[in-house]
Amino acid sequence: MNAFESITHARVLDCFELDDTICFLAENGELGKAIGKGGVTIALARSKLGKRVAVFEDYDNPREFIEKACAPVRASPMINGASVRIDVSRGQRDDITGKQIRIIKELIRRKLSAQTVDFVFV
């Protein structure tokens, strides 16, 4: 986290590595700083860290957090205690990869302390 913050000057709340990607959860309002104009900052971070990098923005509202994390796919999250179900239109199935789904599920588990996170294509 410290290296990413030093490179981007964005404040980061959490990070984890999944497959070949390091994922960062930036504080609300810090996403633009982490990406940089034209993606220059995130490209520099990728180069210096030697890994793929994904950055997500934090939101206080859990529903909004999930919807933004899933963008550009339109998601309809339902939160029931420690269980989260994310409904996505079957027509958008090709718009999100399995790897992206795994990353989003881990992000939600960590942020919301969810025990189960399910993507359902309806």
Secondary structure as the mmCIF struct_conf table of DSSP 4:
data_model
#
loop_
_struct_conf.conf_type_id
_struct_conf.id
_struct_conf.beg_label_comp_id
_struct_conf.beg_label_asym_id
_struct_conf.beg_label_seq_id
_struct_conf.end_label_comp_id
_struct_conf.end_label_asym_id
_struct_conf.end_label_seq_id
HELX_RH_AL_P HELX_RH_AL_P1 ASN A 2 THR A 8
STRN STRN1 VAL A 12 LEU A 18
TURN_TY1_P TURN_TY1_P1 ASP A 19 ASP A 20
STRN STRN2 THR A 21 ALA A 26
HELX_LH_PP_P HELX_LH_PP_P1 GLU A 27 GLU A 27
TURN_TY1_P TURN_TY1_P2 ASN A 28 GLY A 29
HELX_RH_AL_P HELX_RH_AL_P2 LEU A 31 ILE A 35
HELX_RH_3T_P HELX_RH_3T_P1 LYS A 37 GLY A 39
HELX_RH_AL_P HELX_RH_AL_P3 VAL A 40 LEU A 49
TURN_TY1_P TURN_TY1_P3 GLY A 50 GLY A 50
BEND BEND1 LYS A 51 LYS A 51
STRN STRN3 ARG A 52 GLU A 57
BEND BEND2 ASP A 60 ASN A 61
HELX_RH_AL_P HELX_RH_AL_P4 PRO A 62 CYS A 70
TURN_TY1_P TURN_TY1_P4 ALA A 71 PRO A 72
BEND BEND3 VAL A 73 VAL A 73
STRN STRN4 ALA A 75 ASN A 80
TURN_TY1_P TURN_TY1_P5 GLY A 81 ALA A 82
STRN STRN5 SER A 83 VAL A 88
HELX_RH_3T_P HELX_RH_3T_P2 ARG A 90 ASP A 95
BEND BEND4 ILE A 96 ILE A 96
HELX_RH_AL_P HELX_RH_AL_P5 GLY A 98 LEU A 112
BEND BEND5 GLN A 115 GLN A 115
STRN STRN6 THR A 116 PHE A 121
#
